[in-house]
Amino acid sequence: MRRARRSQRQWTEKYHGAPVHHDHSPATSVTTAHPHHHKAKRAQLKKHPAHRKGAVHAKRGAHKARHKAALVAKGPALCPLTGTLAPGGKVPRRAAVAVKVENLPQARPQWGLDKADIVFEEPVEGGITRFIAVYQCQAAARIEPVRSGRLVDPQILEPLGRILFGYSGAIQPAINEIDSKTSLLEDVGADKFGNAYWRDPDRYAPHNLVTSTAALYAAAGSVGYKQKPPTAIFSYGRPARAAHRLPSSTSTTPWTSRAGPGTATRAFITGPTRTPAPPCRATMSR
């Protein structure tokens, strides 16, 4: 009888992984778990993937963070919108700010275009164009002349994500689009933040409205806007010698490289008339 009990215990240990205590007294025939069995079971459950899920994710997250830090450390800091070296070796932890700049002859020479990371040129009424100067890596102490927004501006700037938008007035449908819940633009226009803009006494209105990146960032900070650098939307190759675009069937805009890094001469041509513009910074790629 003693041998049979020992065999049963050995069988239980082999197939259940923990010793059990058998009570063969006449009053009962219940088999109860050995006290150490609970500890062994808990130890096994802790080793199960379901119980280690949080720890595994934490370990993977730490590994990714170290990997990302290693990648950043290996190469120089690059401006997200230009692909060039960041000033001082560090990308500013701030959002991009876009500003509408006039392009009529009365508006020239413009101020601040040479500090922009990206300059969009959009055709507007009467065969003329306007600029949207986007700043992030560099600051501009003077951006002039600031003019009105257009209905297409939110669509042009949408690839940049959430950014600030400085302008001077617009038609109501354009304002509604800029301030809509689905818009990615934070309105820091002159109608909302008049103290972020001032007039140039050496020019005639309306070609003399001035602002700066510092003033627009301060305006956004006053309403608790959370700054976040934009994501890259272009990939850059070797600098091009020239670029050519056709904003409409009646006008053309050639860009030609000049001596010196990152500079180009722009001309806006309507029919036989050639209107040269002052040189402005432009990163051109194939």
C-alpha positions in Angstrom: 0.0 0.0 0.0 2.9 2.4 0.8 4.5 1.6 -2.5 1.3 2.5 -4.3 1.0 5.8 -2.6 4.6 6.7 -3.5 4.0 5.8 -7.1 0.9 8.0 -7.2 2.9 11.0 -5.8 5.6 10.4 -8.4 3.1 10.3 -11.2 1.5 13.6 -9.9 4.8 15.4 -9.7 5.7 14.2 -13.2 2.6 15.4 -14.9 1.5 18.4 -12.8 4.9 19.8 -11.9 4.3 20.2 -8.1 3.9 17.9 -5.2 0.5 17.2 -3.7 -0.6 15.9 -0.3 -3.0 13.0 -0.3 -5.2 12.5 2.8 -6.3 8.8 3.0 -7.9 9.0 6.4 -11.3 7.3 6.7 -13.1 10.6 7.3 -12.2 12.0 3.9 -10.8 11.2 0.5 -10.0 14.8 -0.7 -6.7 15.4 -2.4 -5.4 18.9 -1.5 -2.5 20.9 -3.0 0.7 21.1 -1.2 1.4 24.6 0.2 4.4 25.1 -2.0 2.3 24.3 -5.1 0.7 27.8 -5.1 4.1 29.5 -5.1 5.3 27.3 -8.0 2.1 28.0 -9.9 2.4 31.8 -9.5 6.0 31.6 -10.7 4.8 29.8 -13.8 2.1 32.3 -14.5 4.5 35.2 -14.2 6.6 33.6 -16.9 3.6 33.4 -19.3 3.7 36.0 -22.1 0.4 37.5 -21.0 1.9 38.5 -17.7 5.1 39.8 -19.3 3.3 41.9 -22.0 3.8 45.2 -20.2 7.5 44.5 -19.5 8.1 43.4 -23.0 6.6 46.6 -24.5 8.5 48.7 -22.0 11.8 47.0 -23.0 11.0 47.4 -26.7 10.2 51.1 -26.2 13.5 51.6 -24.4 15.3 49.8 -27.2 13.6 52.0 -29.9 14.4 55.2 -28.0 18.1 54.1 -27.7 18.1 53.3 -31.4 16.6 56.6 -32.4 19.0 58.5 -30.1 21.9 56.6 -31.8 20.6 57.6 -35.2 20.3 61.2 -34.3 23.8 61.2 -32.7 25.4 59.8 -35.8 24.5 62.6 -38.1 24.2 66.4 -37.9 20.9 68.1 -37.0 19.1 69.0 -40.2 16.3 71.5 -40.7 13.1 69.6 -41.5 11.9 71.9 -44.3 15.2 72.5 -46.0 17.4 69.5 -45.4 20.3 71.9 -44.5 22.4 72.0 -41.3 20.4 73.5 -38.4 21.8 76.8 -37.1 23.9 76.1 -34.1 23.6 72.4 -34.7 20.2 72.1 -33.1 16.7 72.2 -34.7 14.5 74.7 -32.8 11.6 73.1 -30.9 9.0 75.3 -32.4 6.2 75.1 -35.0 6.5 76.5 -38.5 4.9 79.9 -39.2 3.6 80.9 -42.6 3.2 84.5 -43.6 1.4 85.9 -46.7 3.7 88.4 -48.5 2.8 90.7 -51.3 4.4 90.6 -54.7 3.3 93.7 -56.6 5.9 96.1 -57.8 4.9 98.5 -55.0 5.8 95.8 -52.5 9.4 95.4 -53.6 11.9 94.9 -52.2 10.3 92.5 -49.8 11.8 91.8 -46.4 12.3 88.4 -44.8 12.1 86.1 -47.8 15.8 85.3 -47.5 15.1 83.9 -44.0 12.3 81.6 -45.1 12.7 77.8 -45.2 10.2 77.5 -48.0 8.5 80.1 -50.2 5.3 79.1 -52.0 4.2 81.3 -54.9 0.6 81.2 -55.7 -1.3 82.9 -58.6 -4.1 85.3 -57.6 -6.3 87.7 -59.4 -5.2 89.8 -62.4 -2.3 87.6 -63.4 -0.3 88.5 -60.3 1.2 86.2 -57.6 1.7 86.3 -53.9 4.2 84.5 -51.6 3.6 82.3 -48.6 6.9 82.4 -46.7 7.3 79.6 -44.2 9.8 79.9 -41.3 11.0 77.4 -38.8 14.8 76.9 -38.6 15.6 80.6 -39.0 14.0 83.7 -37.5 13.1 86.9 -39.4 13.1 90.2 -37.5 11.2 91.9 -40.3 8.6 90.4 -42.7 7.1 92.9 -45.1 4.7 93.6 -46.7 2.1 91.3 -45.1 -1.1 91.0 -47.2 -4.4 89.1 -47.2 -5.1 85.4 -47.1 -6.8 83.4 -49.8 -9.2 80.5 -49.8 -6.5 78.2 -51.2 -3.9 78.9 -48.5 -5.1 76.1 -46.0 -4.8 73.6 -48.9 -1.3 74.7 -49.9 -0.1 74.5 -46.3 -1.9 71.3 -45.3 1.2 69.0 -46.0 3.1 70.9 -43.3 0.7 69.8 -40.5 -0.2 72.2 -37.7 1.5 75.5 -38.2 0.9 79.2 -37.5 -0.5 81.5 -40.2 0.0 85.2 -40.3 -1.9 87.4 -42.8 -3.8 90.7 -43.0 -7.5 90.1 -43.6 -9.4 88.0 -46.1 -12.8 87.4 -47.4 -15.2 85.8 -44.9 -15.2 82.3 -46.7 -11.4 82.3 -46.4 -11.4 83.2 -42.7 -14.0 80.5 -42.1 -11.8 78.0 -43.7 -8.7 79.1 -41.8 -10.5 79.0 -38.5 -12.5 75.8 -39.1 -12.2 72.8 -36.8 -10.7 70.8 -39.6 -8.1 73.4 -40.4 -4.4 72.7 -39.5 -3.7 76.5 -39.3 -3.4 78.5 -36.1 -4.8 81.9 -36.9 -2.3 84.6 -35.8 -3.5 87.2 -38.3 -3.6 90.9 -37.9 -7.4 90.9 -37.1 -6.8 88.7 -34.0 -3.4 89.9 -32.9 -3.0 93.5 -34.0 -0.2 94.1 -31.6 2.0 91.5 -33.5 2.0 93.8 -36.6 3.0 97.4 -37.3 3.3 99.9 -40.2 6.4 100.9 -42.0 6.3 104.7 -42.2 8.6 104.8 -45.3 5.9 103.0 -47.5 2.3 103.7 -48.4 -0.5 101.6 -47.2 -1.5 98.8 -47.8 2.0 97.9 -48.9 3.6 98.6 -45.5 2.3 96.1 -42.9 5.2 94.5 -41.0 5.6 91.5 -38.6 8.3 89.2 -37.3 8.6 85.5 -36.4 9.2 86.5 -32.8 5.9 88.6 -32.6 3.9 85.7 -34.2 5.4 83.1 -31.9 4.6 85.4 -28.9 1.0 85.8 -30.2 0.6 82.0 -30.4 2.1 81.6 -26.9 -0.4 84.0 -25.4 -3.2 81.6 -26.3 -1.4 78.5 -25.1 -0.5 77.1 -28.5 1.6 73.9 -28.3 4.8 74.2 -30.4 5.8 71.2 -32.5 8.3 71.1 -35.3 6.9 70.3 -38.8 7.6 67.1 -40.7 9.7 67.1 -43.8 7.7 67.4 -47.0 10.5 67.5 -49.6 13.6 65.4 -50.3 16.6 67.4 -51.6 19.3 66.5 -54.1 22.0 68.5 -55.7 21.3 72.2 -56.2 19.8 73.0 -59.6 21.1 75.8 -61.8 17.6 76.9 -62.8 13.9 76.2 -62.4 10.9 77.2 -64.5 7.2 77.2 -63.6 4.0 78.3 -65.4 1.5 79.7 -62.8 -0.9 80.4 -65.6 -1.3 80.4 -69.4 -0.3 84.1 -69.5 2.7 84.2 -67.2 5.9 82.4 -66.4 8.3 82.4 -63.5 11.9 81.5 -64.1 14.5 81.1 -61.3 18.2 81.3 -62.1 21.1 80.6 -59.7 23.4 83.4 -58.7 26.8 83.4 -57.2 26.7 82.3 -53.6 25.1 79.5 -51.8 21.3 79.2 -51.7 20.5 82.4 -53.7 18.6 82.8 -56.9 17.2 85.5 -59.1 13.5 85.3 -59.8 11.6 87.0 -62.7 7.9 87.2 -63.3 7.0 87.5 -66.9 3.6 88.4 -68.3 3.5 88.6 -72.1 6.4 90.7 -73.3 7.0 92.4 -70.0 9.7 91.2 -67.7 9.5 92.2 -64.0 12.7 91.3 -62.2 12.5 90.7 -58.5 15.3 91.1 -55.9 17.3 88.0 -55.1 15.8 85.8 -52.5 16.9 82.5 -50.8 15.6 79.5 -52.6 16.5 75.8 -52.3 16.0 74.3 -55.7 16.2 70.6 -56.4 15.5 68.2 -59.3 
